Amino acid sequence: MADDRALRLRAAWLYYNRDMTQKEIADRLGISRSSVIRLLEEARRRDKPVVLVGSMRPATSQSADGP
């Protein structure tokens, strides 16, 4: 199911990229902690990559003469 997949990926993203605890994820998603554990185990089993998507700021270079 698409909903299960989305929930599984959301839980994994929160866990690995936001360093949230299983309890925090359960509270955020409105599910039980045991459900979070199951979702994370399933994400690991399926080897789903967790990708960060966002804007990257260009590196700024400063010359030896100053800004």
Contacts in CASP RR format, 6 or more apart in sequence:
PFRMAT RR
TARGET T0000
AUTHOR 0000-0000-0000
METHOD contacts of the structure
MODEL  1
MADDRALRLRAAWLYYNRDMTQKEIADRLGISRSSVIRLLEEARRRDKPV
VLVGSMRPATSQSADGP
7 29 0 8 1.000
7 31 0 8 1.000
7 39 0 8 1.000
8 39 0 8 1.000
8 42 0 8 1.000
8 43 0 8 1.000
8 46 0 8 1.000
8 48 0 8 1.000
9 43 0 8 1.000
9 48 0 8 1.000
9 50 0 8 1.000
10 29 0 8 1.000
11 25 0 8 1.000
11 29 0 8 1.000
11 36 0 8 1.000
11 39 0 8 1.000
11 40 0 8 1.000
11 43 0 8 1.000
12 39 0 8 1.000
12 40 0 8 1.000
12 43 0 8 1.000
12 48 0 8 1.000
12 50 0 8 1.000
13 50 0 8 1.000
14 20 0 8 1.000
14 24 0 8 1.000
14 25 0 8 1.000
14 28 0 8 1.000
15 22 0 8 1.000
15 25 0 8 1.000
15 36 0 8 1.000
15 40 0 8 1.000
16 50 0 8 1.000
17 50 0 8 1.000
17 52 0 8 1.000
20 28 0 8 1.000
22 33 0 8 1.000
22 36 0 8 1.000
22 37 0 8 1.000
22 40 0 8 1.000
23 33 0 8 1.000
25 36 0 8 1.000
26 32 0 8 1.000
26 33 0 8 1.000
26 35 0 8 1.000
26 36 0 8 1.000
29 36 0 8 1.000
END
